[in-house]
């Protein structure tokens, strides 16, 4: 235990004092502060103007012309007068289009009642916005065709009043809201970057000590398992402190900017998610930091280690490929498999927990499976350091890596 504590203290202080760590720790909050400062100044200079209007002002909308050859549209209500203007003939509509008075014009053909044919003319080709105001013409035709029966017109325009009732008493999220997708996506990316960043620190530590011959000295006075345990604990604590500092800085920035970040009650993340997130970070970090340590033990230098990292973190990336499935069908078979499989569970299960209510036994089972996997991986990786001298200088190969994990290298 004393040797594990000695490695822990040494590793913790070494990373904490490193220039790269301090720059990363402080530069990200400073960048956020600068962004909020710029936005605040823009708002002061444009009082009452939405921020999107400042960054990307939209052009003044132009009305559409209308030539009714069918005789159906007798009047244009005042509510549509700024969106649609009537033209007596094609010549006047073409002249208005040439003078950019209108952005285009509709021609309701004489046989509209039998063919339903309407022609639309505009000066440029724009498949994105071309004809996107056709709802105005549809509303005009509806009102004029059914103007003799206002009640039927109302029922036609608003055929049903749908009220949805849920069996669950918990607040339900609006499927049309962007937050329904954004919140689980943000949780996924946060824990992916957190686990990957903290695990990568282990690779840097192992490869540097291997090149400097420090590891050979360490292994003469302690077992590989003791050394690896001390490093995992130290770098995991560094990752947690970094996350806590960034989270506190983000909270302070919101308070300093005078803004309140309050989500609707149905989008409020449960406190249990924080507890599961802490547990899954520890377990996911233990697994992937150990795998990174194994890569560091086998590669001759950090450059080749960085190239080999991609092969190790592929399971961690799989939930990103299936993120739409995890959010839209969180209780589907694919989502359940990814959230229970130990190598993908640290990300997939947290995505599900942020997207919907998950039965307690599923995250609990996933945590047990991850714990078992972490213990097996740590012990297997510790065995690599006994074969380190034999493997030193060889190019990294996945086949050799897995053979070493199995104790056959």
LUMFI-60807 format. One record per residue (C-alpha): residue number from 1; residue in three letters; x, y, z. Coordinates in nm, 4 decimals. Each point is the difference from the previous one (the first is absolute). Layout:
N
{NUM; 'ALA'; {X; Y; Z}};
...
END
This chain:
409
{1; 'UNK'; {0.0000; 0.0000; 0.0000}};
{2; 'UNK'; {0.2886; 0.2393; 0.0750}};
{3; 'UNK'; {0.1441; -0.0588; -0.3462}};
{4; 'UNK'; {-0.3363; 0.0651; -0.1656}};
{5; 'UNK'; {-0.0295; 0.3227; 0.2012}};
{6; 'UNK'; {0.3503; 0.1067; -0.1030}};
{7; 'UNK'; {-0.0794; -0.0521; -0.3697}};
{8; 'UNK'; {-0.3320; 0.1785; 0.0458}};
{9; 'UNK'; {0.1574; 0.3096; 0.1590}};
{10; 'UNK'; {0.2834; 0.0173; -0.2521}};
{11; 'UNK'; {-0.2298; -0.0379; -0.3027}};
{12; 'UNK'; {-0.2604; 0.2410; 0.1354}};
{13; 'UNK'; {0.2505; 0.2787; 0.0689}};
{14; 'UNK'; {0.1875; -0.0557; -0.3269}};
{15; 'UNK'; {-0.3132; 0.0447; -0.2130}};
{16; 'UNK'; {-0.1360; 0.2810; 0.2169}};
{17; 'UNK'; {0.3199; 0.2031; -0.0478}};
{18; 'UNK'; {0.0351; -0.0654; -0.3734}};
{19; 'UNK'; {-0.0328; 0.3019; -0.2269}};
{20; 'UNK'; {-0.2274; -0.1749; -0.2539}};
{21; 'UNK'; {-0.2474; -0.0993; 0.2715}};
{22; 'UNK'; {-0.0117; 0.3505; 0.1510}};
{23; 'UNK'; {-0.0458; 0.1610; -0.3422}};
{24; 'UNK'; {-0.2872; -0.2350; -0.0847}};
{25; 'UNK'; {-0.1530; 0.0481; 0.3446}};
{26; 'UNK'; {-0.0115; 0.3794; -0.0201}};
{27; 'UNK'; {-0.0201; 0.0791; -0.3739}};
{28; 'UNK'; {-0.3397; -0.1639; -0.0563}};
{29; 'UNK'; {-0.1775; 0.2040; 0.2739}};
{30; 'UNK'; {0.1796; 0.3137; -0.1231}};
{31; 'UNK'; {-0.1250; -0.0665; -0.3534}};
{32; 'UNK'; {-0.3538; -0.0330; 0.1364}};
{33; 'UNK'; {0.0372; 0.3253; 0.1941}};
{34; 'UNK'; {0.1229; 0.1804; -0.3135}};
{35; 'UNK'; {-0.2945; -0.1353; -0.2020}};
{36; 'UNK'; {-0.2562; 0.1167; 0.2571}};
{37; 'UNK'; {0.1731; 0.3396; 0.0215}};
{38; 'UNK'; {-0.0239; 0.0452; -0.3778}};
{39; 'UNK'; {-0.3660; -0.1060; -0.0062}};
{40; 'UNK'; {-0.0819; 0.2368; 0.2877}};
{41; 'UNK'; {0.1582; 0.2928; -0.1854}};
{42; 'UNK'; {-0.1924; -0.0867; -0.3158}};
{43; 'UNK'; {-0.3242; -0.0013; 0.1955}};
{44; 'UNK'; {0.0806; 0.3373; 0.1560}};
{45; 'UNK'; {0.0560; 0.1512; -0.3433}};
{46; 'UNK'; {-0.3196; -0.1562; -0.1355}};
{47; 'UNK'; {-0.2570; 0.0364; 0.2758}};
{48; 'UNK'; {-0.3100; -0.2055; -0.0629}};
{49; 'UNK'; {0.1488; -0.1746; -0.3028}};
{50; 'UNK'; {0.0266; -0.3800; 0.0094}};
{51; 'UNK'; {0.3545; -0.1327; -0.0156}};
{52; 'UNK'; {-0.0692; -0.2019; -0.3152}};
{53; 'UNK'; {-0.1078; 0.3206; -0.1731}};
{54; 'UNK'; {0.3343; 0.1578; 0.0899}};
{55; 'UNK'; {0.2111; -0.2901; -0.1210}};
{56; 'UNK'; {-0.2013; -0.0930; -0.3095}};
{57; 'UNK'; {-0.2548; 0.2692; -0.0897}};
{58; 'UNK'; {-0.2769; -0.1297; -0.2230}};
{59; 'UNK'; {-0.1088; 0.1987; -0.3085}};
{60; 'UNK'; {-0.3282; 0.1885; 0.0002}};
{61; 'UNK'; {-0.2672; -0.2409; -0.1292}};
{62; 'UNK'; {-0.1752; 0.0966; -0.3210}};
{63; 'UNK'; {-0.3640; -0.0776; -0.0770}};
{64; 'UNK'; {-0.1105; -0.2514; -0.2625}};
{65; 'UNK'; {-0.2111; 0.0882; -0.2995}};
{66; 'UNK'; {-0.3290; -0.1716; -0.0842}};
{67; 'UNK'; {-0.1853; -0.0332; -0.3293}};
{68; 'UNK'; {-0.3309; -0.1786; 0.0458}};
{69; 'UNK'; {-0.1271; -0.1193; -0.3379}};
{70; 'UNK'; {-0.2537; -0.2319; 0.1644}};
{71; 'UNK'; {-0.2046; 0.2754; 0.1661}};
{72; 'UNK'; {-0.0010; -0.1820; 0.3360}};
{73; 'UNK'; {0.1951; 0.2555; 0.2064}};
{74; 'UNK'; {-0.2293; 0.3007; 0.0298}};
{75; 'UNK'; {0.1712; 0.1718; 0.2922}};
{76; 'UNK'; {0.3359; -0.0058; 0.1744}};
{77; 'UNK'; {-0.0461; 0.0427; 0.3783}};
{78; 'UNK'; {0.1968; 0.2781; 0.1656}};
{79; 'UNK'; {0.2047; -0.2555; 0.1990}};
{80; 'UNK'; {0.1452; -0.1250; -0.3303}};
{81; 'UNK'; {0.0416; 0.3391; -0.1687}};
{82; 'UNK'; {0.3717; 0.0245; 0.0865}};
{83; 'UNK'; {0.0660; -0.3520; -0.1255}};
{84; 'UNK'; {-0.2052; -0.0085; -0.3190}};
{85; 'UNK'; {-0.0943; 0.2699; -0.2514}};
{86; 'UNK'; {-0.2367; -0.0462; -0.2902}};
{87; 'UNK'; {0.1030; 0.0792; -0.3597}};
{88; 'UNK'; {-0.2531; 0.0525; -0.2809}};
{89; 'UNK'; {0.2013; -0.1769; -0.2711}};
{90; 'UNK'; {0.3264; -0.1722; -0.0855}};
{91; 'UNK'; {0.1650; 0.3160; -0.1331}};
{92; 'UNK'; {-0.0408; 0.1943; 0.3239}};
{93; 'UNK'; {0.1174; -0.2983; 0.2071}};
{94; 'UNK'; {0.3087; -0.0424; -0.2183}};
{95; 'UNK'; {0.0773; 0.3715; 0.0290}};
{96; 'UNK'; {-0.0322; -0.0132; 0.3818}};
{97; 'UNK'; {0.2317; -0.3023; 0.0060}};
{98; 'UNK'; {0.2565; 0.1759; -0.2218}};
{99; 'UNK'; {-0.0104; 0.3083; 0.2260}};
{100; 'UNK'; {0.0478; -0.2294; 0.3071}};
{101; 'UNK'; {-0.3254; 0.1203; 0.1511}};
{102; 'UNK'; {-0.1034; -0.3636; 0.0443}};
{103; 'UNK'; {0.2116; -0.3128; 0.0412}};
{104; 'UNK'; {-0.2190; -0.2082; -0.2323}};
{105; 'UNK'; {-0.3612; -0.0473; -0.1060}};
{106; 'UNK'; {-0.2629; -0.2731; -0.0142}};
{107; 'UNK'; {-0.2363; -0.0601; -0.2887}};
{108; 'UNK'; {-0.3187; -0.1878; 0.0936}};
{109; 'UNK'; {-0.1077; -0.1548; -0.3312}};
{110; 'UNK'; {-0.3608; 0.0201; -0.1257}};
{111; 'UNK'; {-0.0633; -0.3756; 0.0469}};
{112; 'UNK'; {0.1282; -0.0032; 0.3617}};
{113; 'UNK'; {-0.3207; -0.1593; 0.1361}};
{114; 'UNK'; {0.0540; -0.3073; -0.2192}};
{115; 'UNK'; {0.3795; -0.0129; -0.0376}};
{116; 'UNK'; {0.1247; 0.1734; 0.3154}};
{117; 'UNK'; {0.2757; 0.1521; -0.2151}};
{118; 'UNK'; {0.1916; 0.3072; 0.1233}};
{119; 'UNK'; {0.3139; 0.1370; -0.1679}};
{120; 'UNK'; {0.2709; 0.1838; 0.1911}};
{121; 'UNK'; {0.2538; 0.2367; -0.1586}};
{122; 'UNK'; {0.3117; 0.1481; 0.1582}};
{123; 'UNK'; {0.3159; 0.1663; -0.1312}};
{124; 'UNK'; {0.2567; -0.2440; 0.1446}};
{125; 'UNK'; {0.0360; -0.3713; 0.0714}};
{126; 'UNK'; {-0.0076; -0.0685; 0.3728}};
{127; 'UNK'; {-0.1086; -0.3531; 0.0965}};
{128; 'UNK'; {0.0263; 0.0800; 0.3721}};
{129; 'UNK'; {-0.2260; 0.3037; 0.0303}};
{130; 'UNK'; {-0.1760; -0.0010; -0.3346}};
{131; 'UNK'; {-0.3757; -0.0225; 0.0499}};
{132; 'UNK'; {0.0289; -0.0249; 0.3792}};
{133; 'UNK'; {-0.2889; 0.2499; 0.0393}};
{134; 'UNK'; {-0.2511; -0.2185; -0.1849}};
{135; 'UNK'; {-0.1899; -0.0409; 0.3286}};
{136; 'UNK'; {-0.1241; 0.3583; -0.0488}};
{137; 'UNK'; {-0.1558; -0.0895; -0.3366}};
{138; 'UNK'; {-0.1514; -0.3160; 0.1484}};
{139; 'UNK'; {-0.1583; 0.2010; 0.2814}};
{140; 'UNK'; {-0.1389; 0.2541; -0.2480}};
{141; 'UNK'; {-0.1564; -0.2723; -0.2139}};
{142; 'UNK'; {-0.1520; -0.1667; 0.3069}};
{143; 'UNK'; {-0.1524; 0.3235; 0.1273}};
{144; 'UNK'; {-0.1480; 0.0926; -0.3371}};
{145; 'UNK'; {-0.1304; -0.3485; -0.0776}};
{146; 'UNK'; {-0.1622; -0.0364; 0.3435}};
{147; 'UNK'; {-0.0826; 0.3635; 0.0772}};
{148; 'UNK'; {-0.3717; -0.0787; -0.0122}};
{149; 'UNK'; {0.0387; -0.2426; 0.2932}};
{150; 'UNK'; {0.2335; 0.1514; 0.2663}};
{151; 'UNK'; {-0.0528; -0.2897; 0.2409}};
{152; 'UNK'; {0.1074; -0.2563; -0.2588}};
{153; 'UNK'; {0.2970; 0.2191; -0.0918}};
{154; 'UNK'; {0.1100; 0.0039; 0.3653}};
{155; 'UNK'; {-0.0324; -0.3772; 0.0281}};
{156; 'UNK'; {0.1849; -0.0433; -0.3278}};
{157; 'UNK'; {0.2938; 0.2174; 0.1078}};
{158; 'UNK'; {0.0088; -0.1493; 0.3525}};
{159; 'UNK'; {-0.1493; -0.3486; -0.0446}};
{160; 'UNK'; {0.0879; -0.1368; 0.3469}};
{161; 'UNK'; {0.1091; 0.1142; 0.3433}};
{162; 'UNK'; {0.2413; -0.2703; 0.1064}};
{163; 'UNK'; {0.0741; -0.0361; 0.3698}};
{164; 'UNK'; {0.2486; -0.2706; 0.0960}};
{165; 'UNK'; {-0.0167; -0.1747; 0.3375}};
{166; 'UNK'; {0.2864; -0.2050; 0.1439}};
{167; 'UNK'; {-0.0325; -0.2902; 0.2403}};
{168; 'UNK'; {0.3227; 0.1082; 0.1741}};
{169; 'UNK'; {-0.0265; 0.2776; 0.2572}};
{170; 'UNK'; {0.3482; 0.1277; -0.0873}};
{171; 'UNK'; {0.0138; 0.3105; -0.2252}};
{172; 'UNK'; {0.0231; -0.1027; -0.3653}};
{173; 'UNK'; {0.2263; 0.1691; -0.2522}};
{174; 'UNK'; {-0.1302; 0.1578; -0.3171}};
{175; 'UNK'; {0.1286; -0.2136; -0.2914}};
{176; 'UNK'; {0.0000; 0.3093; -0.2228}};
{177; 'UNK'; {0.2308; 0.1954; 0.2324}};
{178; 'UNK'; {0.3682; 0.0251; -0.0921}};
{179; 'UNK'; {0.0896; -0.0558; 0.3660}};
{180; 'UNK'; {-0.1386; -0.3546; -0.0198}};
{181; 'UNK'; {0.2941; -0.0902; -0.2249}};
{182; 'UNK'; {0.2545; 0.2562; 0.1158}};
{183; 'UNK'; {0.0122; -0.0923; 0.3713}};
{184; 'UNK'; {0.0855; -0.3733; -0.0466}};
{185; 'UNK'; {0.2405; 0.0970; -0.2804}};
{186; 'UNK'; {0.1784; 0.2481; 0.2272}};
{187; 'UNK'; {0.0262; -0.2603; 0.2787}};
{188; 'UNK'; {0.1419; -0.2524; -0.2491}};
{189; 'UNK'; {0.2680; 0.2342; -0.1323}};
{190; 'UNK'; {0.0920; 0.1232; 0.3497}};
{191; 'UNK'; {0.0719; -0.3467; 0.1398}};
{192; 'UNK'; {0.1644; -0.1177; -0.3225}};
{193; 'UNK'; {0.2484; 0.2876; 0.0111}};
{194; 'UNK'; {0.0453; -0.0355; 0.3756}};
{195; 'UNK'; {0.0806; -0.3729; -0.0086}};
{196; 'UNK'; {0.2135; 0.0287; -0.3141}};
{197; 'UNK'; {0.1956; 0.3024; 0.1261}};
{198; 'UNK'; {0.0708; -0.1492; 0.3421}};
{199; 'UNK'; {0.0982; -0.3373; -0.1496}};
{200; 'UNK'; {0.2350; 0.1622; -0.2516}};
{201; 'UNK'; {0.1946; 0.1511; 0.2890}};
{202; 'UNK'; {0.0878; -0.3544; 0.1055}};
{203; 'UNK'; {0.1509; -0.0710; -0.3436}};
{204; 'UNK'; {0.2173; 0.3119; 0.0236}};
{205; 'UNK'; {0.1179; -0.0918; 0.3486}};
{206; 'UNK'; {0.0910; -0.3602; -0.0850}};
{207; 'UNK'; {0.1813; 0.0787; -0.3265}};
{208; 'UNK'; {0.1990; 0.2854; 0.1551}};
{209; 'UNK'; {0.1128; -0.2108; 0.2965}};
{210; 'UNK'; {0.0823; -0.2873; -0.2303}};
{211; 'UNK'; {0.2224; 0.2186; -0.2202}};
{212; 'UNK'; {0.1676; 0.1582; 0.3031}};
{213; 'UNK'; {0.0650; -0.3432; 0.1582}};
{214; 'UNK'; {-0.1872; 0.1123; 0.3129}};
{215; 'UNK'; {-0.2389; -0.2924; -0.0289}};
{216; 'UNK'; {0.2818; -0.2527; 0.0253}};
{217; 'UNK'; {0.1039; 0.1556; 0.3306}};
{218; 'UNK'; {-0.3582; -0.0021; 0.1290}};
{219; 'UNK'; {-0.0527; -0.3653; -0.0885}};
{220; 'UNK'; {0.3067; -0.0995; 0.2014}};
{221; 'UNK'; {-0.1644; 0.1222; 0.3215}};
{222; 'UNK'; {-0.3690; -0.0823; -0.0551}};
{223; 'UNK'; {-0.2302; -0.2305; -0.1932}};
{224; 'UNK'; {-0.1523; 0.1091; -0.3328}};
{225; 'UNK'; {-0.3463; -0.0156; 0.1576}};
{226; 'UNK'; {0.1005; 0.2413; 0.2760}};
{227; 'UNK'; {0.1493; 0.2443; -0.2504}};
{228; 'UNK'; {-0.3002; -0.0182; -0.2304}};
{229; 'UNK'; {-0.2489; 0.0410; 0.2873}};
{230; 'UNK'; {0.1761; 0.3120; 0.1282}};
{231; 'UNK'; {0.0070; 0.1552; -0.3456}};
{232; 'UNK'; {-0.3679; -0.0764; -0.0692}};
{233; 'UNK'; {-0.1096; 0.1529; 0.3312}};
{234; 'UNK'; {0.2119; 0.3128; -0.0453}};
{235; 'UNK'; {-0.0962; 0.0738; -0.3593}};
{236; 'UNK'; {-0.3659; -0.0809; 0.0670}};
{237; 'UNK'; {-0.0043; 0.2544; 0.2830}};
{238; 'UNK'; {0.1634; 0.2544; -0.2315}};
{239; 'UNK'; {-0.2771; -0.0563; -0.2541}};
{240; 'UNK'; {-0.2709; 0.0489; 0.2643}};
{241; 'UNK'; {0.1622; 0.3192; 0.1299}};
{242; 'UNK'; {0.0269; 0.1360; -0.3522}};
{243; 'UNK'; {-0.3674; -0.0687; -0.0667}};
{244; 'UNK'; {-0.1039; 0.1560; 0.3316}};
{245; 'UNK'; {0.2058; 0.3120; -0.0747}};
{246; 'UNK'; {-0.1516; 0.0377; -0.3475}};
{247; 'UNK'; {-0.3526; -0.0535; 0.1334}};
{248; 'UNK'; {0.0526; 0.2592; 0.2757}};
{249; 'UNK'; {0.1467; 0.2456; -0.2504}};
{250; 'UNK'; {-0.3006; -0.0468; -0.2286}};
{251; 'UNK'; {-0.2358; 0.0698; 0.2909}};
{252; 'UNK'; {0.1941; 0.3149; 0.0945}};
{253; 'UNK'; {-0.0034; 0.1217; -0.3612}};
{254; 'UNK'; {-0.3776; -0.0305; -0.0142}};
{255; 'UNK'; {-0.0339; 0.1900; 0.3265}};
{256; 'UNK'; {0.2414; 0.2715; -0.1110}};
{257; 'UNK'; {-0.1792; 0.0411; -0.3326}};
{258; 'UNK'; {-0.3264; 0.0597; 0.1858}};
{259; 'UNK'; {-0.1716; -0.2938; -0.1691}};
{260; 'UNK'; {-0.1905; -0.2835; 0.1635}};
{261; 'UNK'; {0.0224; -0.3436; -0.1520}};
{262; 'UNK'; {-0.3310; -0.1571; 0.0929}};
{263; 'UNK'; {-0.1381; -0.2877; -0.2005}};
{264; 'UNK'; {-0.3714; -0.0877; -0.0127}};
{265; 'UNK'; {-0.0886; -0.2564; 0.2653}};
{266; 'UNK'; {-0.0386; -0.2802; -0.2540}};
{267; 'UNK'; {0.3589; 0.0587; -0.1173}};
{268; 'UNK'; {0.1576; 0.0213; 0.3454}};
{269; 'UNK'; {0.2553; -0.2782; 0.0357}};
{270; 'UNK'; {-0.0518; -0.2149; 0.3126}};
{271; 'UNK'; {0.2513; 0.0074; 0.2841}};
{272; 'UNK'; {0.0432; -0.3746; -0.0445}};
{273; 'UNK'; {0.1615; 0.0682; -0.3382}};
{274; 'UNK'; {0.2854; 0.1795; 0.1787}};
{275; 'UNK'; {0.0539; -0.2998; 0.2289}};
{276; 'UNK'; {-0.0083; -0.2474; -0.2890}};
{277; 'UNK'; {0.2233; 0.2314; -0.2028}};
{278; 'UNK'; {0.2622; 0.0095; 0.2754}};
{279; 'UNK'; {-0.0058; -0.3795; 0.0346}};
{280; 'UNK'; {0.0111; -0.0617; -0.3745}};
{281; 'UNK'; {0.2843; 0.2477; -0.0461}};
{282; 'UNK'; {0.2078; -0.1823; 0.2621}};
{283; 'UNK'; {-0.0714; -0.3423; -0.1516}};
{284; 'UNK'; {0.0396; 0.1126; -0.3618}};
{285; 'UNK'; {0.3177; 0.1841; 0.0851}};
{286; 'UNK'; {0.1419; -0.3057; 0.1804}};
{287; 'UNK'; {-0.0622; -0.2155; -0.3079}};
{288; 'UNK'; {0.1319; 0.2358; -0.2652}};
{289; 'UNK'; {0.2854; 0.1446; 0.2064}};
{290; 'UNK'; {0.1204; -0.3584; 0.0523}};
{291; 'UNK'; {-0.0245; -0.0716; -0.3727}};
{292; 'UNK'; {0.1922; 0.3212; -0.0708}};
{293; 'UNK'; {0.2648; -0.1121; 0.2489}};
{294; 'UNK'; {0.0265; -0.3277; -0.1897}};
{295; 'UNK'; {0.0511; 0.1874; -0.3253}};
{296; 'UNK'; {0.2661; 0.2138; 0.1680}};
{297; 'UNK'; {0.1781; -0.3121; 0.1260}};
{298; 'UNK'; {0.0202; -0.1476; -0.3502}};
{299; 'UNK'; {0.0793; 0.2952; -0.2275}};
{300; 'UNK'; {0.3556; 0.1344; -0.0318}};
{301; 'UNK'; {-0.0993; 0.3689; 0.0175}};
{302; 'UNK'; {-0.2921; 0.2387; 0.0527}};
{303; 'UNK'; {-0.0424; 0.0700; -0.3725}};
{304; 'UNK'; {-0.0726; -0.3626; -0.0835}};
{305; 'UNK'; {-0.2102; -0.0267; 0.3144}};
{306; 'UNK'; {-0.2272; 0.2789; -0.1193}};
{307; 'UNK'; {-0.0546; -0.1866; -0.3262}};
{308; 'UNK'; {-0.0834; -0.3237; 0.1816}};
{309; 'UNK'; {-0.2441; 0.1759; 0.2335}};
{310; 'UNK'; {-0.2698; 0.0059; -0.2683}};
{311; 'UNK'; {-0.0219; -0.3796; -0.0038}};
{312; 'UNK'; {-0.0478; -0.0103; 0.3776}};
{313; 'UNK'; {-0.2699; 0.2681; 0.0239}};
{314; 'UNK'; {-0.2198; -0.1329; -0.2834}};
{315; 'UNK'; {-0.2485; -0.1553; 0.2493}};
{316; 'UNK'; {-0.0252; 0.3378; 0.1757}};
{317; 'UNK'; {-0.0877; 0.1637; -0.3342}};
{318; 'UNK'; {-0.2731; -0.2476; -0.0959}};
{319; 'UNK'; {-0.2729; 0.1776; 0.2069}};
{320; 'UNK'; {0.0749; 0.3175; -0.1974}};
{321; 'UNK'; {-0.0854; -0.1839; -0.3217}};
{322; 'UNK'; {-0.3298; -0.1197; 0.1502}};
{323; 'UNK'; {-0.0868; 0.3196; 0.1870}};
{324; 'UNK'; {-0.3194; 0.0576; -0.2011}};
{325; 'UNK'; {-0.1182; -0.3508; 0.0894}};
{326; 'UNK'; {0.0948; 0.0435; 0.3655}};
{327; 'UNK'; {-0.2027; 0.3231; 0.0226}};
{328; 'UNK'; {-0.2994; -0.0822; -0.2213}};
{329; 'UNK'; {-0.0355; -0.3654; 0.1111}};
{330; 'UNK'; {0.1706; -0.0149; 0.3413}};
{331; 'UNK'; {-0.1771; -0.3215; 0.0993}};
{332; 'UNK'; {0.0607; -0.1830; -0.3276}};
{333; 'UNK'; {0.2106; -0.3144; -0.0289}};
{334; 'UNK'; {0.3046; 0.1798; -0.1465}};
{335; 'UNK'; {-0.0090; 0.2655; 0.2713}};
{336; 'UNK'; {-0.0320; -0.2609; 0.2744}};
{337; 'UNK'; {0.2903; -0.2054; -0.1360}};
{338; 'UNK'; {0.2310; 0.3010; -0.0302}};
{339; 'UNK'; {-0.0908; 0.1195; 0.3494}};
{340; 'UNK'; {0.0730; -0.3403; 0.1575}};
{341; 'UNK'; {0.3139; -0.0943; -0.1954}};
{342; 'UNK'; {0.2872; 0.1064; 0.2311}};
{343; 'UNK'; {0.2129; 0.1753; -0.2644}};
{344; 'UNK'; {-0.2868; 0.2168; -0.1328}};
{345; 'UNK'; {-0.2061; 0.0316; 0.3196}};
{346; 'UNK'; {0.1831; 0.3048; 0.1477}};
{347; 'UNK'; {-0.1375; 0.2134; -0.2838}};
{348; 'UNK'; {-0.3106; -0.1849; -0.1224}};
{349; 'UNK'; {-0.1637; -0.0424; 0.3412}};
{350; 'UNK'; {0.0465; 0.3666; 0.0901}};
{351; 'UNK'; {-0.1577; 0.0967; -0.3333}};
{352; 'UNK'; {-0.3029; -0.2153; 0.0803}};
{353; 'UNK'; {-0.0245; 0.1387; 0.3537}};
{354; 'UNK'; {-0.0012; 0.3540; -0.1401}};
{355; 'UNK'; {-0.2576; -0.0899; -0.2665}};
{356; 'UNK'; {-0.2580; -0.1986; 0.1985}};
{357; 'UNK'; {-0.0766; -0.1870; 0.3215}};
{358; 'UNK'; {0.1967; -0.3237; 0.0223}};
{359; 'UNK'; {-0.0887; -0.2835; 0.2423}};
{360; 'UNK'; {0.2425; -0.0022; 0.2928}};
{361; 'UNK'; {0.1177; -0.3552; -0.0638}};
{362; 'UNK'; {0.1464; 0.0901; -0.3402}};
{363; 'UNK'; {0.2525; 0.2684; 0.1078}};
{364; 'UNK'; {0.0745; -0.2087; 0.3109}};
{365; 'UNK'; {0.0730; -0.3087; -0.2132}};
{366; 'UNK'; {0.2107; 0.2078; -0.2397}};
{367; 'UNK'; {0.2014; 0.1336; 0.2962}};
{368; 'UNK'; {0.0634; -0.3540; 0.1292}};
{369; 'UNK'; {0.1130; -0.1161; -0.3457}};
{370; 'UNK'; {0.2306; 0.3006; -0.0335}};
{371; 'UNK'; {0.1469; -0.0621; 0.3451}};
{372; 'UNK'; {0.0836; -0.3587; -0.0908}};
{373; 'UNK'; {0.1450; 0.1088; -0.3334}};
{374; 'UNK'; {0.2089; 0.2737; 0.1628}};
{375; 'UNK'; {0.1506; -0.2492; 0.2486}};
{376; 'UNK'; {0.0849; -0.2493; -0.2752}};
{377; 'UNK'; {0.1465; 0.2693; -0.2288}};
{378; 'UNK'; {0.2116; 0.1564; 0.2763}};
{379; 'UNK'; {0.1439; -0.3409; 0.0953}};
{380; 'UNK'; {0.0620; -0.0943; -0.3633}};
{381; 'UNK'; {0.1692; 0.3321; -0.0790}};
{382; 'UNK'; {0.2174; -0.0306; 0.3112}};
{383; 'UNK'; {0.1282; -0.3237; -0.1522}};
{384; 'UNK'; {0.1199; 0.1887; -0.3075}};
{385; 'UNK'; {0.2597; 0.1854; 0.2024}};
{386; 'UNK'; {0.1732; -0.3277; 0.0855}};
{387; 'UNK'; {0.0429; -0.0593; -0.3726}};
{388; 'UNK'; {0.0856; 0.3597; -0.0721}};
{389; 'UNK'; {0.3722; -0.0612; -0.0555}};
{390; 'UNK'; {-0.0785; -0.2692; -0.2582}};
{391; 'UNK'; {-0.2529; 0.2183; -0.1805}};
{392; 'UNK'; {0.1972; 0.3258; 0.0112}};
{393; 'UNK'; {0.0912; 0.1396; -0.3405}};
{394; 'UNK'; {-0.2567; -0.2013; -0.1955}};
{395; 'UNK'; {-0.2665; 0.1661; -0.2125}};
{396; 'UNK'; {-0.3481; -0.0088; 0.1502}};
{397; 'UNK'; {-0.2180; -0.2814; -0.1327}};
{398; 'UNK'; {-0.3512; -0.0781; 0.1196}};
{399; 'UNK'; {0.0600; -0.3755; -0.0237}};
{400; 'UNK'; {0.3062; 0.0303; 0.2222}};
{401; 'UNK'; {-0.1902; 0.2269; 0.2383}};
{402; 'UNK'; {-0.2828; -0.2494; 0.0529}};
{403; 'UNK'; {0.2466; -0.2893; 0.0345}};
{404; 'UNK'; {0.1780; 0.1957; 0.2713}};
{405; 'UNK'; {-0.3297; 0.0657; 0.1763}};
{406; 'UNK'; {-0.0657; -0.3716; -0.0012}};
{407; 'UNK'; {0.3444; -0.0622; 0.1496}};
{408; 'UNK'; {0.1354; -0.1708; -0.3139}};
{409; 'UNK'; {0.2530; 0.2638; -0.1031}};
END
